[in-house]
Amino acid sequence: MVSHYQKPEIDTQHMVAFTKVKKQHMNALSSILWKLSGDRTLFKGAMQDALYQMWEKTDQLDGEEAEDVLYQIALSANQNAWRSQVTEPSQIGSLRPSNQTSREKERQRVTILIRWAISRLDPMQALVILWRYLEAKDDKTIAAAMGCTLEHAKRHVTDAVGALKAQLREAGQAHRLKTWNMYWNMTLLALDPTKELSKPA
């Protein structure tokens, strides 16, 4: 029997360029995605999506706008991962083990809820939250990155936090805002994954 299967052609130049940008940006991409997801399953799903987007935007990742494009890819991939795994807040409990005290459970639930809410924000608002709280950038650095004044940067942060709280209210989690405020000054509820979660394998 004669096979008519034709092996797909591989764009060698594109493969070389992709390998280059992947090596250049992989550590930063992994760090951003883990801070946004904080969960192995979500992280793996987001990484697969992000790598596909990197392949599609290889040329853009090798230019002056590379950092901006990388953040866009990470935020988009994270959003897709959350939406595929968690469609409503009631499903969030499945992302964490239950062998904790009630206080620990509630605190972790709030941190997960915030990550979920971040995934539902407008991309610019999500980016501002990522910069300010997950990457600990100060307002001056954010202003420089956005090309705006310091006052405008502070307003962007305030608006993004307001949008985050609105997401919780809309999801029927308003009763947790008091708990949230209790932990807010602890680096946005200790959202630094190195302090509270295990690194992905």
Secondary structure as a PSIPRED ss2 file (coil, helix, strand):
# PSIPRED VFORMAT (PSIPRED V4.0)

   1 M C   1.000  0.000  0.000
   2 V C   1.000  0.000  0.000
   3 S C   1.000  0.000  0.000
   4 H C   1.000  0.000  0.000
   5 Y C   1.000  0.000  0.000
   6 Q C   1.000  0.000  0.000
   7 K C   1.000  0.000  0.000
   8 P C   1.000  0.000  0.000
   9 E C   1.000  0.000  0.000
  10 I C   1.000  0.000  0.000
  11 D C   1.000  0.000  0.000
  12 T H   0.000  1.000  0.000
  13 Q H   0.000  1.000  0.000
  14 H H   0.000  1.000  0.000
  15 M H   0.000  1.000  0.000
  16 V H   0.000  1.000  0.000
  17 A H   0.000  1.000  0.000
  18 F H   0.000  1.000  0.000
  19 T H   0.000  1.000  0.000
  20 K H   0.000  1.000  0.000
  21 V H   0.000  1.000  0.000
  22 K H   0.000  1.000  0.000
  23 K H   0.000  1.000  0.000
  24 Q H   0.000  1.000  0.000
  25 H H   0.000  1.000  0.000
  26 M H   0.000  1.000  0.000
  27 N H   0.000  1.000  0.000
  28 A H   0.000  1.000  0.000
  29 L H   0.000  1.000  0.000
  30 S H   0.000  1.000  0.000
  31 S H   0.000  1.000  0.000
  32 I H   0.000  1.000  0.000
  33 L H   0.000  1.000  0.000
  34 W H   0.000  1.000  0.000
  35 K H   0.000  1.000  0.000
  36 L H   0.000  1.000  0.000
  37 S H   0.000  1.000  0.000
  38 G C   1.000  0.000  0.000
  39 D C   1.000  0.000  0.000
  40 R H   0.000  1.000  0.000
  41 T H   0.000  1.000  0.000
  42 L H   0.000  1.000  0.000
  43 F H   0.000  1.000  0.000
  44 K H   0.000  1.000  0.000
  45 G H   0.000  1.000  0.000
  46 A H   0.000  1.000  0.000
  47 M H   0.000  1.000  0.000
  48 Q H   0.000  1.000  0.000
  49 D H   0.000  1.000  0.000
  50 A H   0.000  1.000  0.000
  51 L H   0.000  1.000  0.000
  52 Y H   0.000  1.000  0.000
  53 Q H   0.000  1.000  0.000
  54 M H   0.000  1.000  0.000
  55 W H   0.000  1.000  0.000
  56 E H   0.000  1.000  0.000
  57 K C   1.000  0.000  0.000
  58 T C   1.000  0.000  0.000
  59 D C   1.000  0.000  0.000
  60 Q H   0.000  1.000  0.000
  61 L H   0.000  1.000  0.000
  62 D H   0.000  1.000  0.000
  63 G C   1.000  0.000  0.000
  64 E C   1.000  0.000  0.000
  65 E C   1.000  0.000  0.000
  66 A H   0.000  1.000  0.000
  67 E H   0.000  1.000  0.000
  68 D H   0.000  1.000  0.000
  69 V H   0.000  1.000  0.000
  70 L H   0.000  1.000  0.000
  71 Y H   0.000  1.000  0.000
  72 Q H   0.000  1.000  0.000
  73 I H   0.000  1.000  0.000
  74 A H   0.000  1.000  0.000
  75 L H   0.000  1.000  0.000
  76 S H   0.000  1.000  0.000
  77 A H   0.000  1.000  0.000
  78 N H   0.000  1.000  0.000
  79 Q H   0.000  1.000  0.000
  80 N H   0.000  1.000  0.000
  81 A H   0.000  1.000  0.000
  82 W H   0.000  1.000  0.000
  83 R H   0.000  1.000  0.000
  84 S H   0.000  1.000  0.000
  85 Q H   0.000  1.000  0.000
  86 V C   1.000  0.000  0.000
  87 T C   1.000  0.000  0.000
  88 E C   1.000  0.000  0.000
  89 P H   0.000  1.000  0.000
  90 S H   0.000  1.000  0.000
  91 Q H   0.000  1.000  0.000
  92 I H   0.000  1.000  0.000
  93 G H   0.000  1.000  0.000
  94 S H   0.000  1.000  0.000
  95 L H   0.000  1.000  0.000
  96 R C   1.000  0.000  0.000
  97 P C   1.000  0.000  0.000
  98 S C   1.000  0.000  0.000
  99 N C   1.000  0.000  0.000
 100 Q C   1.000  0.000  0.000
 101 T C   1.000  0.000  0.000
 102 S H   0.000  1.000  0.000
 103 R H   0.000  1.000  0.000
 104 E H   0.000  1.000  0.000
 105 K H   0.000  1.000  0.000
 106 E H   0.000  1.000  0.000
 107 R H   0.000  1.000  0.000
 108 Q H   0.000  1.000  0.000
 109 R H   0.000  1.000  0.000
 110 V H   0.000  1.000  0.000
 111 T H   0.000  1.000  0.000
 112 I H   0.000  1.000  0.000
 113 L H   0.000  1.000  0.000
 114 I H   0.000  1.000  0.000
 115 R H   0.000  1.000  0.000
 116 W H   0.000  1.000  0.000
 117 A H   0.000  1.000  0.000
 118 I H   0.000  1.000  0.000
 119 S H   0.000  1.000  0.000
 120 R C   1.000  0.000  0.000
 121 L C   1.000  0.000  0.000
 122 D C   1.000  0.000  0.000
 123 P H   0.000  1.000  0.000
 124 M H   0.000  1.000  0.000
 125 Q H   0.000  1.000  0.000
 126 A H   0.000  1.000  0.000
 127 L H   0.000  1.000  0.000
 128 V H   0.000  1.000  0.000
 129 I H   0.000  1.000  0.000
 130 L H   0.000  1.000  0.000
 131 W H   0.000  1.000  0.000
 132 R H   0.000  1.000  0.000
 133 Y H   0.000  1.000  0.000
 134 L H   0.000  1.000  0.000
 135 E C   1.000  0.000  0.000
 136 A C   1.000  0.000  0.000
 137 K C   1.000  0.000  0.000
 138 D C   1.000  0.000  0.000
 139 D H   0.000  1.000  0.000
 140 K H   0.000  1.000  0.000
 141 T H   0.000  1.000  0.000
 142 I H   0.000  1.000  0.000
 143 A H   0.000  1.000  0.000
 144 A H   0.000  1.000  0.000
 145 A H   0.000  1.000  0.000
 146 M H   0.000  1.000  0.000
 147 G C   1.000  0.000  0.000
 148 C C   1.000  0.000  0.000
 149 T C   1.000  0.000  0.000
 150 L H   0.000  1.000  0.000
 151 E H   0.000  1.000  0.000
 152 H H   0.000  1.000  0.000
 153 A H   0.000  1.000  0.000
 154 K H   0.000  1.000  0.000
 155 R H   0.000  1.000  0.000
 156 H H   0.000  1.000  0.000
 157 V H   0.000  1.000  0.000
 158 T H   0.000  1.000  0.000
 159 D H   0.000  1.000  0.000
 160 A H   0.000  1.000  0.000
 161 V H   0.000  1.000  0.000
 162 G H   0.000  1.000  0.000
 163 A H   0.000  1.000  0.000
 164 L H   0.000  1.000  0.000
 165 K H   0.000  1.000  0.000
 166 A H   0.000  1.000  0.000
 167 Q H   0.000  1.000  0.000
 168 L H   0.000  1.000  0.000
 169 R H   0.000  1.000  0.000
 170 E H   0.000  1.000  0.000
 171 A C   1.000  0.000  0.000
 172 G C   1.000  0.000  0.000
 173 Q C   1.000  0.000  0.000
 174 A H   0.000  1.000  0.000
 175 H H   0.000  1.000  0.000
 176 R H   0.000  1.000  0.000
 177 L H   0.000  1.000  0.000
 178 K H   0.000  1.000  0.000
 179 T H   0.000  1.000  0.000
 180 W H   0.000  1.000  0.000
 181 N H   0.000  1.000  0.000
 182 M H   0.000  1.000  0.000
 183 Y H   0.000  1.000  0.000
 184 W C   1.000  0.000  0.000
 185 N C   1.000  0.000  0.000
 186 M C   1.000  0.000  0.000
 187 T H   0.000  1.000  0.000
 188 L H   0.000  1.000  0.000
 189 L H   0.000  1.000  0.000
 190 A H   0.000  1.000  0.000
 191 L C   1.000  0.000  0.000
 192 D C   1.000  0.000  0.000
 193 P H   0.000  1.000  0.000
 194 T H   0.000  1.000  0.000
 195 K H   0.000  1.000  0.000
 196 E H   0.000  1.000  0.000
 197 L C   1.000  0.000  0.000
 198 S C   1.000  0.000  0.000
 199 K C   1.000  0.000  0.000
 200 P C   1.000  0.000  0.000
 201 A C   1.000  0.000  0.000
